[in-house]
Amino acid sequence: MAINLLTDPALKNAKPESKDKRLLDEGGLYLLIKSNDSKWWRWD
């Protein structure tokens, strides 16, 4: 069972910072927030 899944409000309220930031989900899925305010889903 997942413990810390990303929620819709958490994704919508995520703001860019000076460096790239990762918001982790589970199973290697994360949201990469670039410093130029672009958001990319990644899975490693």
PDB file with SEQRES, HELIX, SHEET and CRYST1 records, atoms N, CA, C and O in Angstrom:
SEQRES   1 A   44  MET ALA ILE ASN LEU LEU THR ASP PRO ALA LEU LYS ASN          
SEQRES   2 A   44  ALA LYS PRO GLU SER LYS ASP LYS ARG LEU LEU ASP GLU          
SEQRES   3 A   44  GLY GLY LEU TYR LEU LEU ILE LYS SER ASN ASP SER LYS          
SEQRES   4 A   44  TRP TRP ARG TRP ASP                                          
HELIX    1 AA1 ASP A    8  LYS A   12  1                                   5    
SHEET    1 AA1 3 LYS A  21  LEU A  24  0                                        
SHEET    2 AA1 3 LEU A  29  ILE A  33 -1                                        
SHEET    3 AA1 3 LYS A  39  TRP A  43 -1                                        
CRYST1    1.000    1.000    1.000  90.00  90.00  90.00 P 1           1          
ATOM      1  N   MET A   1       0.836  -1.179   0.000  1.00  0.00           N  
ATOM      2  CA  MET A   1       0.000   0.000   0.000  1.00  0.00           C  
ATOM      3  C   MET A   1       0.881   1.242   0.000  1.00  0.00           C  
ATOM      4  O   MET A   1       1.902   1.288   0.686  1.00  0.00           O  
ATOM      5  N   ALA A   2       0.486   2.235  -0.763  1.00  0.00           N  
ATOM      6  CA  ALA A   2       1.263   3.467  -0.877  1.00  0.00           C  
ATOM      7  C   ALA A   2       1.061   4.352   0.350  1.00  0.00           C  
ATOM      8  O   ALA A   2      -0.045   4.464   0.879  1.00  0.00           O  
ATOM      9  N   ILE A   3       2.131   4.966   0.782  1.00  0.00           N  
ATOM     10  CA  ILE A   3       2.062   5.812   1.969  1.00  0.00           C  
ATOM     11  C   ILE A   3       2.059   7.294   1.602  1.00  0.00           C  
ATOM     12  O   ILE A   3       1.201   8.040   2.074  1.00  0.00           O  
ATOM     13  N   ASN A   4       3.001   7.731   0.770  1.00  0.00           N  
ATOM     14  CA  ASN A   4       3.153   9.146   0.450  1.00  0.00           C  
ATOM     15  C   ASN A   4       2.898   9.418  -1.023  1.00  0.00           C  
ATOM     16  O   ASN A   4       3.802   9.862  -1.731  1.00  0.00           O  
ATOM     17  N   LEU A   5       1.713   9.168  -1.487  1.00  0.00           N  
ATOM     18  CA  LEU A   5       1.391   9.460  -2.871  1.00  0.00           C  
ATOM     19  C   LEU A   5       1.177  10.951  -3.068  1.00  0.00           C  
ATOM     20  O   LEU A   5       0.692  11.644  -2.174  1.00  0.00           O  
ATOM     21  N   LEU A   6       1.541  11.433  -4.236  1.00  0.00           N  
ATOM     22  CA  LEU A   6       1.309  12.842  -4.546  1.00  0.00           C  
ATOM     23  C   LEU A   6      -0.180  13.088  -4.712  1.00  0.00           C  
ATOM     24  O   LEU A   6      -0.902  12.252  -5.254  1.00  0.00           O  
ATOM     25  N   THR A   7      -0.626  14.229  -4.247  1.00  0.00           N  
ATOM     26  CA  THR A   7      -2.030  14.590  -4.377  1.00  0.00           C  
ATOM     27  C   THR A   7      -2.175  15.693  -5.416  1.00  0.00           C  
ATOM     28  O   THR A   7      -1.202  16.378  -5.734  1.00  0.00           O  
ATOM     29  N   ASP A   8      -3.362  15.867  -5.939  1.00  0.00           N  
ATOM     30  CA  ASP A   8      -3.628  16.887  -6.944  1.00  0.00           C  
ATOM     31  C   ASP A   8      -3.294  18.297  -6.434  1.00  0.00           C  
ATOM     32  O   ASP A   8      -2.628  19.044  -7.152  1.00  0.00           O  
ATOM     33  N   PRO A   9      -3.724  18.691  -5.234  1.00  0.00           N  
ATOM     34  CA  PRO A   9      -3.354  20.023  -4.745  1.00  0.00           C  
ATOM     35  C   PRO A   9      -1.836  20.214  -4.593  1.00  0.00           C  
ATOM     36  O   PRO A   9      -1.317  21.300  -4.851  1.00  0.00           O  
ATOM     37  N   ALA A  10      -1.136  19.167  -4.179  1.00  0.00           N  
ATOM     38  CA  ALA A  10       0.318  19.271  -4.031  1.00  0.00           C  
ATOM     39  C   ALA A  10       0.985  19.530  -5.375  1.00  0.00           C  
ATOM     40  O   ALA A  10       1.948  20.292  -5.454  1.00  0.00           O  
ATOM     41  N   LEU A  11       0.481  18.903  -6.427  1.00  0.00           N  
ATOM     42  CA  LEU A  11       1.049  19.093  -7.760  1.00  0.00           C  
ATOM     43  C   LEU A  11       0.737  20.483  -8.307  1.00  0.00           C  
ATOM     44  O   LEU A  11       1.605  21.132  -8.891  1.00  0.00           O  
ATOM     45  N   LYS A  12      -0.486  20.934  -8.120  1.00  0.00           N  
ATOM     46  CA  LYS A  12      -0.877  22.241  -8.645  1.00  0.00           C  
ATOM     47  C   LYS A  12      -0.195  23.391  -7.915  1.00  0.00           C  
ATOM     48  O   LYS A  12       0.051  24.439  -8.512  1.00  0.00           O  
ATOM     49  N   ASN A  13       0.115  23.212  -6.628  1.00  0.00           N  
ATOM     50  CA  ASN A  13       0.719  24.273  -5.831  1.00  0.00           C  
ATOM     51  C   ASN A  13       2.245  24.242  -5.838  1.00  0.00           C  
ATOM     52  O   ASN A  13       2.878  25.097  -5.219  1.00  0.00           O  
ATOM     53  N   ALA A  14       2.842  23.280  -6.521  1.00  0.00           N  
ATOM     54  CA  ALA A  14       4.297  23.179  -6.563  1.00  0.00           C  
ATOM     55  C   ALA A  14       4.870  24.349  -7.356  1.00  0.00           C  
ATOM     56  O   ALA A  14       4.460  24.605  -8.488  1.00  0.00           O  
ATOM     57  N   LYS A  15       5.818  25.052  -6.752  1.00  0.00           N  
ATOM     58  CA  LYS A  15       6.423  26.231  -7.362  1.00  0.00           C  
ATOM     59  C   LYS A  15       7.882  25.946  -7.713  1.00  0.00           C  
ATOM     60  O   LYS A  15       8.546  25.176  -7.019  1.00  0.00           O  
ATOM     61  N   PRO A  16       8.384  26.560  -8.782  1.00  0.00           N  
ATOM     62  CA  PRO A  16       9.792  26.356  -9.152  1.00  0.00           C  
ATOM     63  C   PRO A  16      10.731  27.039  -8.167  1.00  0.00           C  
ATOM     64  O   PRO A  16      10.360  28.006  -7.501  1.00  0.00           O  
ATOM     65  N   GLU A  17      11.942  26.525  -8.087  1.00  0.00           N  
ATOM     66  CA  GLU A  17      12.986  27.095  -7.247  1.00  0.00           C  
ATOM     67  C   GLU A  17      14.200  27.360  -8.132  1.00  0.00           C  
ATOM     68  O   GLU A  17      14.133  27.159  -9.345  1.00  0.00           O  
ATOM     69  N   SER A  18      15.282  27.799  -7.555  1.00  0.00           N  
ATOM     70  CA  SER A  18      16.475  28.116  -8.342  1.00  0.00           C  
ATOM     71  C   SER A  18      17.092  26.860  -8.963  1.00  0.00           C  
ATOM     72  O   SER A  18      17.728  26.940 -10.014  1.00  0.00           O  
ATOM     73  N   LYS A  19      16.911  25.704  -8.322  1.00  0.00           N  
ATOM     74  CA  LYS A  19      17.384  24.434  -8.867  1.00  0.00           C  
ATOM     75  C   LYS A  19      16.187  23.545  -9.178  1.00  0.00           C  
ATOM     76  O   LYS A  19      15.084  23.773  -8.682  1.00  0.00           O  
ATOM     77  N   ASP A  20      16.415  22.536 -10.000  1.00  0.00           N  
ATOM     78  CA  ASP A  20      15.361  21.568 -10.304  1.00  0.00           C  
ATOM     79  C   ASP A  20      14.964  20.830  -9.032  1.00  0.00           C  
ATOM     80  O   ASP A  20      15.795  20.582  -8.158  1.00  0.00           O  
ATOM     81  N   LYS A  21      13.686  20.485  -8.941  1.00  0.00           N  
ATOM     82  CA  LYS A  21      13.152  19.825  -7.746  1.00  0.00           C  
ATOM     83  C   LYS A  21      12.371  18.585  -8.170  1.00  0.00           C  
ATOM     84  O   LYS A  21      11.718  18.595  -9.214  1.00  0.00           O  
ATOM     85  N   ARG A  22      12.428  17.539  -7.391  1.00  0.00           N  
ATOM     86  CA  ARG A  22      11.680  16.302  -7.644  1.00  0.00           C  
ATOM     87  C   ARG A  22      10.654  16.096  -6.542  1.00  0.00           C  
ATOM     88  O   ARG A  22      10.974  16.161  -5.355  1.00  0.00           O  
ATOM     89  N   LEU A  23       9.425  15.849  -6.948  1.00  0.00           N  
ATOM     90  CA  LEU A  23       8.382  15.444  -6.012  1.00  0.00           C  
ATOM     91  C   LEU A  23       8.152  13.959  -6.248  1.00  0.00           C  
ATOM     92  O   LEU A  23       7.643  13.557  -7.294  1.00  0.00           O  
ATOM     93  N   LEU A  24       8.527  13.158  -5.276  1.00  0.00           N  
ATOM     94  CA  LEU A  24       8.520  11.709  -5.433  1.00  0.00           C  
ATOM     95  C   LEU A  24       7.156  11.112  -5.159  1.00  0.00           C  
ATOM     96  O   LEU A  24       6.420  11.566  -4.283  1.00  0.00           O  
ATOM     97  N   ASP A  25       6.833  10.078  -5.934  1.00  0.00           N  
ATOM     98  CA  ASP A  25       5.647   9.271  -5.711  1.00  0.00           C  
ATOM     99  C   ASP A  25       6.155   7.884  -5.322  1.00  0.00           C  
ATOM    100  O   ASP A  25       6.978   7.783  -4.411  1.00  0.00           O  
ATOM    101  N   GLU A  26       5.717   6.851  -5.950  1.00  0.00           N  
ATOM    102  CA  GLU A  26       6.225   5.526  -5.628  1.00  0.00           C  
ATOM    103  C   GLU A  26       6.531   4.776  -6.905  1.00  0.00           C  
ATOM    104  O   GLU A  26       6.040   5.139  -7.974  1.00  0.00           O  
ATOM    105  N   GLY A  27       7.324   3.750  -6.809  1.00  0.00           N  
ATOM    106  CA  GLY A  27       7.653   2.927  -7.958  1.00  0.00           C  
ATOM    107  C   GLY A  27       8.528   3.627  -8.976  1.00  0.00           C  
ATOM    108  O   GLY A  27       8.521   3.253 -10.149  1.00  0.00           O  
ATOM    109  N   GLY A  28       9.289   4.640  -8.559  1.00  0.00           N  
ATOM    110  CA  GLY A  28      10.175   5.350  -9.469  1.00  0.00           C  
ATOM    111  C   GLY A  28       9.532   6.516 -10.187  1.00  0.00           C  
ATOM    112  O   GLY A  28      10.196   7.174 -10.989  1.00  0.00           O  
ATOM    113  N   LEU A  29       8.264   6.797  -9.931  1.00  0.00           N  
ATOM    114  CA  LEU A  29       7.571   7.905 -10.578  1.00  0.00           C  
ATOM    115  C   LEU A  29       7.792   9.189  -9.791  1.00  0.00           C  
ATOM    116  O   LEU A  29       7.686   9.197  -8.564  1.00  0.00           O  
ATOM    117  N   TYR A  30       8.101  10.280 -10.500  1.00  0.00           N  
ATOM    118  CA  TYR A  30       8.254  11.566  -9.838  1.00  0.00           C  
ATOM    119  C   TYR A  30       7.915  12.691 -10.796  1.00  0.00           C  
ATOM    120  O   TYR A  30       7.936  12.514 -12.014  1.00  0.00           O  
ATOM    121  N   LEU A  31       7.606  13.837 -10.239  1.00  0.00           N  
ATOM    122  CA  LEU A  31       7.356  15.039 -11.013  1.00  0.00           C  
ATOM    123  C   LEU A  31       8.587  15.916 -10.897  1.00  0.00           C  
ATOM    124  O   LEU A  31       8.973  16.314  -9.798  1.00  0.00           O  
ATOM    125  N   LEU A  32       9.206  16.218 -12.037  1.00  0.00           N  
ATOM    126  CA  LEU A  32      10.387  17.071 -12.076  1.00  0.00           C  
ATOM    127  C   LEU A  32       9.928  18.488 -12.364  1.00  0.00           C  
ATOM    128  O   LEU A  32       9.309  18.750 -13.395  1.00  0.00           O  
ATOM    129  N   ILE A  33      10.234  19.403 -11.450  1.00  0.00           N  
ATOM    130  CA  ILE A  33       9.864  20.800 -11.621  1.00  0.00           C  
ATOM    131  C   ILE A  33      11.134  21.567 -11.950  1.00  0.00           C  
ATOM    132  O   ILE A  33      12.032  21.686 -11.117  1.00  0.00           O  
ATOM    133  N   LYS A  34      11.204  22.086 -13.172  1.00  0.00           N  
ATOM    134  CA  LYS A  34      12.378  22.815 -13.635  1.00  0.00           C  
ATOM    135  C   LYS A  34      12.317  24.253 -13.141  1.00  0.00           C  
ATOM    136  O   LYS A  34      11.251  24.738 -12.761  1.00  0.00           O  
ATOM    137  N   SER A  35      13.450  24.931 -13.147  1.00  0.00           N  
ATOM    138  CA  SER A  35      13.518  26.303 -12.659  1.00  0.00           C  
ATOM    139  C   SER A  35      12.757  27.282 -13.556  1.00  0.00           C  
ATOM    140  O   SER A  35      12.444  28.390 -13.122  1.00  0.00           O  
ATOM    141  N   ASN A  36      12.452  26.889 -14.805  1.00  0.00           N  
ATOM    142  CA  ASN A  36      11.686  27.758 -15.710  1.00  0.00           C  
ATOM    143  C   ASN A  36      10.178  27.484 -15.627  1.00  0.00           C  
ATOM    144  O   ASN A  36       9.427  27.898 -16.510  1.00  0.00           O  
ATOM    145  N   ASP A  37       9.736  26.794 -14.580  1.00  0.00           N  
ATOM    146  CA  ASP A  37       8.330  26.486 -14.282  1.00  0.00           C  
ATOM    147  C   ASP A  37       7.722  25.416 -15.181  1.00  0.00           C  
ATOM    148  O   ASP A  37       6.499  25.283 -15.230  1.00  0.00           O  
ATOM    149  N   SER A  38       8.545  24.653 -15.890  1.00  0.00           N  
ATOM    150  CA  SER A  38       8.004  23.522 -16.628  1.00  0.00           C  
ATOM    151  C   SER A  38       7.943  22.316 -15.696  1.00  0.00           C  
ATOM    152  O   SER A  38       8.765  22.184 -14.789  1.00  0.00           O  
ATOM    153  N   LYS A  39       6.977  21.445 -15.921  1.00  0.00           N  
ATOM    154  CA  LYS A  39       6.785  20.264 -15.077  1.00  0.00           C  
ATOM    155  C   LYS A  39       6.786  19.031 -15.982  1.00  0.00           C  
ATOM    156  O   LYS A  39       6.068  18.972 -16.980  1.00  0.00           O  
ATOM    157  N   TRP A  40       7.596  18.065 -15.613  1.00  0.00           N  
ATOM    158  CA  TRP A  40       7.762  16.849 -16.395  1.00  0.00           C  
ATOM    159  C   TRP A  40       7.561  15.630 -15.513  1.00  0.00           C  
ATOM    160  O   TRP A  40       8.146  15.538 -14.433  1.00  0.00           O  
ATOM    161  N   TRP A  41       6.729  14.686 -15.968  1.00  0.00           N  
ATOM    162  CA  TRP A  41       6.606  13.413 -15.283  1.00  0.00           C  
ATOM    163  C   TRP A  41       7.769  12.544 -15.744  1.00  0.00           C  
ATOM    164  O   TRP A  41       8.059  12.471 -16.938  1.00  0.00           O  
ATOM    165  N   ARG A  42       8.428  11.890 -14.808  1.00  0.00           N  
ATOM    166  CA  ARG A  42       9.552  10.993 -15.104  1.00  0.00           C  
ATOM    167  C   ARG A  42       9.341   9.675 -14.366  1.00  0.00           C  
ATOM    168  O   ARG A  42       8.716   9.620 -13.307  1.00  0.00           O  
ATOM    169  N   TRP A  43       9.877   8.631 -14.954  1.00  0.00           N  
ATOM    170  CA  TRP A  43       9.829   7.312 -14.332  1.00  0.00           C  
ATOM    171  C   TRP A  43      11.161   6.647 -14.553  1.00  0.00           C  
ATOM    172  O   TRP A  43      11.543   6.383 -15.693  1.00  0.00           O  
ATOM    173  N   ASP A  44      11.865   6.376 -13.496  1.00  0.00           N  
ATOM    174  CA  ASP A  44      13.173   5.719 -13.562  1.00  0.00           C  
ATOM    175  C   ASP A  44      13.101   4.371 -12.904  1.00  0.00           C  
ATOM    176  O   ASP A  44      14.100   3.654 -12.853  1.00  0.00           O  
TER     177      ASP A  44                                                      
END                                                                             
